[in-house]
Amino acid sequence: MDQLSAMRVFVRVVETGNFTRAAAALDVPKTTVTNMVQSLEAHLRTTLLNRTTRRVMVTTDGALYYERAQQILSELDELDASMSNSQTQPSGRLRVEMAGAFADLLVVPNLCDFYERFPQIRLDIGVGDRLVDYIAENVDCALRAGTPTDQSLIARKVGEMTMQAYAAPSYIQKFGEPTHPKELENDHFSVGYLNATAGRVMSPEFLQGEERVEINPRYVVSVNDARSYVNAAISGLGIVQSPCFMVREALEKGELVEVLPQWHCEPLPLYIVYPQTRHLSNKVRVFVDWLAKLVQSVKIEDSRKQIRRFG
């Protein structure tokens, strides 16, 4: 059995949904497709596909094998392409994980520019700020806020996000405006941000000159999603410390206003992370480079907005 060819046939059967369409796509007889899948199952000593008269269903083992086989074939195709002088454009499936706010407000609105440059890359975006098993889930890379602590990952810093404190006008009308960060521990409420990795509510820091204040926020609600975090502030549930780009629309609509303007926050670093065991392919490299430029442009725009606001 040619295992590599059998893997390609199996992957195509899964993607097309049945043996007939897979045979047509591969331009081979249906019996060849059937025999190769059966040989692969015999070699692996497991059932990969359950067949009925109408459709093919992937077994649990088949789903796991499909993910790994697809990854191996993709990397092999990319290796072949990198050795070919005729291949100038990176191509293939790119699986990326990122928080919903980064997807909705930063990456997705600018993807047309990415696809104009790299039309042969198919981008699959997983939205969420969760722990990821990069190998098992076949994730190529992830965009993460904050300095990574997982030593098994390679991290490349792609930029920083300007941070500031904000509250809804309805909150200020009810509780007043704080004049010092320490008031957020006793006299005011914050919206808590629950860090999924640390398993605790984050402790915001504020800076003024040489003074640094870390607070233990007093909150009535905490969330683990950036969009919900901002929406809770808009609803008047407390003060938030947020990247400027995430609240731009709320500021323009008057749903949020800046508080503690004399106190600054450390910029929020953004990293692209990927497993040490995974080769940094051309498709990942061009995406990381594109994203770094995008983050920098957002930071510059936010800085200009701040200058206009206080200048």
Buried (B, 14 or more C-beta within 10 A) or exposed (E): EEEEBBBBBBBBBBEBEBBEBBBEBBEBEBEBBBBBBBBBBEEBEBEBBEEEEEEBEBBEBBEBBBBEBBBEBBBEBBEEBEEEEEBEEBBBBBBBBBBBBBBBBBBBEBEEEBEEEBEEBEBEBBBBBEEBEBBEEBBBBBBBBEEBEBEEBBBBEBBBBBBBBBBBEEBBEEBEBBEBBBBBEEEBBBBBBBBEEEEEBBEBBBEEEEEEBEBEBBBEBBBBBBBBBBBBBBBBBBBBBBBBBBBBEBBEEEBBBBBBEEBBBEEBBBBBBBBEEBEBBBBBEBBBEBBBEBBEEBBEBBEEBBEEEEE
